[in-house]
Structure formats: structure tokens, C-alpha cells
């Protein structure tokens, strides 16, 4: 049944079967008949035409998408921040991949504390622009830490560098932190990692709420 305009009526006119059938058709074509589940929406697909937009996943948002028949689609917004609750001892004079055994939050199973703990992975339907960052606190307060090189960088797929700070030559007499953030486009199943560099044999300290920390937060579609 399809929506249609009712024939004009004047005082004294009666409704016949055709009028009744059109009223019934208009009702069936209305939003009340399209939706089936709590949270469903009715969206226009054209003039005088509606279609069901099924409810999306929890915490997803509705975005305009001209490739969809209804012109809109639900979009998940993955976000993850992980850390390590113990110090890490990187091999000097080489880039060392950090691992993370605990999570601040992980909204869409982007990280695993038991397998590939160095990775944050984009979930299915989660592709888009991501804000990605990491912080590491270097234990350089000990003797011999002066006049060495330190750095931090972010990689996609384990090999493509997407942001890097250093190695920079620093004369340090106390512990210090390096932090790096970038915006990068990722597809579903892509993963990112964080690495540190030190030419001095020192630990990356576990510091409450900021080291070593690693995060990725969805920003928008690309």
C-alpha cells in the first residue's frame, strides 16, 4: 500500500470504499506501521515515502550518509585508553614497542590484555579519523643519564610511522616525560602501536594515570 492524497470532499459528501482503502493505505504507509523495535526511526526515502532505520548499537550516533537508502546510518564511536601498571625496561639504542596490561576504558574491544597487548585495533564498522596518542615517563635521574637521546613514536600496522618526536639529545638530571598525539585515518582491522627510544639504559616508569599510557579515540568519518 502506498500513501496517496485523499479526494476532496464537500459538505454532504459520503465516504465510499475507495476513500476507506486510501485511509487504510495511508495509515499503513505511516511511521507507526514501519517501526518494529524500540528505538527504531522512520526516515524519508523520497517524496511521500518512508523507511525503517533500525536502532543502532548502544552509544552509537546517527550520521547523514547519502549512500544509504534512508540517507542516514548509525555509527559507533570507539574509544580506548590503556596503560601498564609495571615499569618497562627498553633495550637501549633501539626503538622498543610498549606493551599494556590494563585498560582505563575500551568501549568496543579495541585492546586485549592477554594477546597482542601492544596493539589498539579498529573494530568492525569503526573506520574513520582517530586521535591517537601516547605518554612515557623516562627514569633518567640516575648517574650517567645526561647527554643521551630519547624519543617516542606511533606506528600503524607495526611498521608505518604516523607520528614521531625524537630521538632528541637531552641533558637530563631528573626523570622526564615525552608525550605525542596525532590525527590519522584508520580502517576497520587497522592497528596502532607506541614505541620509545633511549640511548641510556633506563626504565619507562609506571606513573599513576599518565605513564606508560596509550589511547585512540574516534573523531569522525572520512
Buried (B, 14 or more C-beta within 10 A) or exposed (E): EEBEEEEEEEEEEEEEEEBEEBEEBBEEBEEEBBBEEEEEBBBEEEEEEBBBBEBBEEEBEEBEBEEBEBBBBBBBBBBBBBBBEEBBEBEBEEBBBBBBEEBBEBBBEBBBEEEEBBBBBBBEBBBBBBBBBBBBBBBBEEEEBEEBBBBBBBBBEEEEEBBBBBBEEBEBEEBBBBBBEBEBBBEEEBBBBBBBBBBBBBBBBBBEEBBBBBBBBBBEEE
